[in-house]
Amino acid sequence: MNAPKILVIEDKEIIAVDIINSLTKLGYEVHKITNSGEKAIQKLAEIKPKLVLIDICLAGEFDGVQVVDIIQNNLNIPVLYLTDSLDFQISNNNKLQEHFSYVAKPFAEKDLYNAVAMALYKDKIKKQLQSENQRLLAVINSMGCAVVMTDINACIQMMNPVAEILTGWQQKAAFGKDLGDVLNLVDKDTGEEIVHIATQAMKAGVVLQLPENCILITRDGRKIPIGDTVSPIRDHMGVITGAVIVFQDITERKQKEAQLVRNAFYDGLTALPNRVLFLDRLKQASERCKRRLNYHFAVLFLDLDSFKIINDRFGHGMGDDLLVAIARRLESCLRSGDTVARFGGDEFAVLLEDIKDVSDAINIAKRIQETLSLPLRFNGHEISTTVSIGIALSSNGYEEPTNLLRDADIAMYRAKGKGKGNYIVSDHNFTD
């Protein structure tokens, strides 16, 4: 392995030679410049030393401190000062206050050996830390999710590119700001601000999940659903020194979740509630009926008359268009708190909540029949349809809400048996 190169910049020849002899015995490759700091600057790129020993009181246009600034700022080479006026230099140069940053002349060989070895060791550790930090930073910057790091006071210290994009803040502008000023979070359902998330994680000392309905309001006012975690940052001694917030845009996930809900509870063709959601709402209405005096509801079961004939004549495509149009007309006949659902094919069910008596249900049934009897136009064809309706009332004392639906279904078939466009109210004594 090549011996580390050391450059000695010392304008006193005898001192320079003494240093070279001492360091050469330890296996270092030592070069010297005794003329001036200007020449040293010219030769640095050629020699490429691992360490520079420099007299802080060099003669010439540049003194030692100026030469060191050039070396450290442009070449990133460690420097060891040589000084014979320690008290004066310490009072006038902050750099000399660092441990192992200087050697006082005259010096013993042992002190020189230790100072050089320590300077090289410090530089090695510094470069290792820089390399590790750069590697860590590269990993953080390459992550597909946003990363924001804060200090112990929840002030921003670092943001990766994804965090800059999502928040609309550049790291330079955000640095040192309170986390809440940059990461503006609110609860989607309540609209309340979500604050002190970093402080909470640091205080608890554990990883916390962002709230389920967390919305990020960007710098330009956009609203983005986000999710992930807030974690305390600990140093090598386990002491919490800050927090890291890792998050990502979950808009697509939320859309998929919403679609799954729609698939589970809504009809794909008409967008009406399906049987599952209708039965759930029917159960809730039944529970309210048990708790509240004078609370009544009704179920209407509907079946289009002669829908098969329309399908056979005009095709399933037009049949689907007709079902969608009918769904919209049914919605127009109801109050906002009522429910109309498609059970499949040409069958629909209606839940009328908080009615006074059977007359309310009958009035809705008549309104539906009048609305659906109005002709519809599809591709130049005028189509009219009627509907058979069965009505069952909660006031008949049903124990199971599904029995109410059953009796409405039976009443509908009885109405259809009387001819098109009729309705019948169940007397709770129908049998299959």
Secondary structure in CASP SS format (residue, H / E / C, confidence):
PFRMAT SS
TARGET T0000
AUTHOR 0000-0000-0000
METHOD secondary structure of the structure
MODEL  1
M C 1.00
N C 1.00
A C 1.00
P C 1.00
K E 1.00
I E 1.00
L E 1.00
V E 1.00
I E 1.00
E C 1.00
D C 1.00
K C 1.00
E H 1.00
I H 1.00
I H 1.00
A H 1.00
V H 1.00
D H 1.00
I H 1.00
I H 1.00
N H 1.00
S H 1.00
L H 1.00
T H 1.00
K H 1.00
L C 1.00
G C 1.00
Y C 1.00
E E 1.00
V E 1.00
H E 1.00
K E 1.00
I E 1.00
T C 1.00
N C 1.00
S C 1.00
G H 1.00
E H 1.00
K H 1.00
A H 1.00
I H 1.00
Q H 1.00
K H 1.00
L H 1.00
A H 1.00
E H 1.00
I H 1.00
K C 1.00
P C 1.00
K C 1.00
L E 1.00
V E 1.00
L E 1.00
I E 1.00
D E 1.00
I C 1.00
C C 1.00
L C 1.00
A C 1.00
G C 1.00
E C 1.00
F C 1.00
D C 1.00
G H 1.00
V H 1.00
Q H 1.00
V H 1.00
V H 1.00
D H 1.00
I H 1.00
I H 1.00
Q H 1.00
N H 1.00
N H 1.00
L H 1.00
N C 1.00
I C 1.00
P C 1.00
V E 1.00
L E 1.00
Y E 1.00
L E 1.00
T E 1.00
D C 1.00
S C 1.00
L H 1.00
D H 1.00
F H 1.00
Q H 1.00
I H 1.00
S H 1.00
N H 1.00
N C 1.00
N H 1.00
K H 1.00
L H 1.00
Q H 1.00
E C 1.00
H C 1.00
F C 1.00
S C 1.00
Y E 1.00
V E 1.00
A E 1.00
K C 1.00
P C 1.00
F C 1.00
A C 1.00
E H 1.00
K H 1.00
D H 1.00
L H 1.00
Y H 1.00
N H 1.00
A H 1.00
V H 1.00
A H 1.00
M H 1.00
A H 1.00
L H 1.00
Y H 1.00
K H 1.00
D H 1.00
K H 1.00
I H 1.00
K H 1.00
K H 1.00
Q H 1.00
L H 1.00
Q H 1.00
S H 1.00
E H 1.00
N H 1.00
Q H 1.00
R H 1.00
L H 1.00
L H 1.00
A H 1.00
V H 1.00
I H 1.00
N H 1.00
S H 1.00
M C 1.00
G C 1.00
C C 1.00
A E 1.00
V E 1.00
V E 1.00
M E 1.00
T E 1.00
D E 1.00
I C 1.00
N C 1.00
A C 1.00
C E 1.00
I E 1.00
Q E 1.00
M E 1.00
M E 1.00
N C 1.00
P H 1.00
V H 1.00
A H 1.00
E H 1.00
I H 1.00
L H 1.00
T H 1.00
G C 1.00
W C 1.00
Q C 1.00
Q H 1.00
K H 1.00
A H 1.00
A H 1.00
F C 1.00
G C 1.00
K C 1.00
D E 1.00
L H 1.00
G H 1.00
D H 1.00
V H 1.00
L C 1.00
N E 1.00
L E 1.00
V E 1.00
D E 1.00
K C 1.00
D C 1.00
T C 1.00
G C 1.00
E C 1.00
E E 1.00
I C 1.00
V C 1.00
H C 1.00
I H 1.00
A H 1.00
T H 1.00
Q H 1.00
A H 1.00
M H 1.00
K H 1.00
A H 1.00
G C 1.00
V C 1.00
V C 1.00
L E 1.00
Q E 1.00
L C 1.00
P C 1.00
E C 1.00
N C 1.00
C E 1.00
I E 1.00
L E 1.00
I E 1.00
T C 1.00
R C 1.00
D C 1.00
G C 1.00
R C 1.00
K E 1.00
I E 1.00
P E 1.00
I E 1.00
G E 1.00
D E 1.00
T E 1.00
V E 1.00
S E 1.00
P E 1.00
I E 1.00
R E 1.00
D C 1.00
H C 1.00
M C 1.00
G C 1.00
V C 1.00
I E 1.00
T E 1.00
G E 1.00
A E 1.00
V E 1.00
I E 1.00
V E 1.00
F E 1.00
Q E 1.00
D E 1.00
I C 1.00
T H 1.00
E H 1.00
R H 1.00
K H 1.00
Q H 1.00
K H 1.00
E H 1.00
A H 1.00
Q H 1.00
L H 1.00
V H 1.00
R H 1.00
N H 1.00
A H 1.00
F H 1.00
Y E 1.00
D C 1.00
G C 1.00
L C 1.00
T C 1.00
A C 1.00
L C 1.00
P E 1.00
N C 1.00
R H 1.00
V H 1.00
L H 1.00
F H 1.00
L H 1.00
D H 1.00
R H 1.00
L H 1.00
K H 1.00
Q H 1.00
A H 1.00
S H 1.00
E H 1.00
R H 1.00
C H 1.00
K H 1.00
R H 1.00
R C 1.00
L C 1.00
N C 1.00
Y C 1.00
H E 1.00
F E 1.00
A E 1.00
V E 1.00
L E 1.00
F E 1.00
L E 1.00
D E 1.00
L E 1.00
D C 1.00
S C 1.00
F H 1.00
K H 1.00
I H 1.00
I H 1.00
N H 1.00
D H 1.00
R H 1.00
F H 1.00
G C 1.00
H H 1.00
G H 1.00
M H 1.00
G H 1.00
D H 1.00
D H 1.00
L H 1.00
L H 1.00
V H 1.00
A H 1.00
I H 1.00
A H 1.00
R H 1.00
R H 1.00
L H 1.00
E H 1.00
S H 1.00
C C 1.00
L C 1.00
R C 1.00
S C 1.00
G C 1.00
D C 1.00
T E 1.00
V E 1.00
A E 1.00
R E 1.00
F E 1.00
G E 1.00
G C 1.00
D C 1.00
E E 1.00
F E 1.00
A E 1.00
V E 1.00
L E 1.00
L E 1.00
E E 1.00
D E 1.00
I E 1.00
K C 1.00
D C 1.00
V H 1.00
S H 1.00
D H 1.00
A H 1.00
I H 1.00
N H 1.00
I H 1.00
A H 1.00
K H 1.00
R H 1.00
I H 1.00
Q H 1.00
E H 1.00
T H 1.00
L H 1.00
S H 1.00
L C 1.00
P C 1.00
L E 1.00
R E 1.00
F E 1.00
N C 1.00
G C 1.00
H E 1.00
E E 1.00
I E 1.00
S C 1.00
T C 1.00
T C 1.00
V E 1.00
S E 1.00
I E 1.00
G E 1.00
I E 1.00
A E 1.00
L E 1.00
S H 1.00
S H 1.00
N H 1.00
G C 1.00
Y C 1.00
E C 1.00
E C 1.00
P H 1.00
T H 1.00
N H 1.00
L H 1.00
L H 1.00
R H 1.00
D H 1.00
A H 1.00
D H 1.00
I H 1.00
A H 1.00
M H 1.00
Y H 1.00
R H 1.00
A H 1.00
K H 1.00
G H 1.00
K C 1.00
G C 1.00
K C 1.00
G C 1.00
N C 1.00
Y E 1.00
I E 1.00
V E 1.00
S C 1.00
D C 1.00
H C 1.00
N C 1.00
F C 1.00
T C 1.00
D C 1.00
END
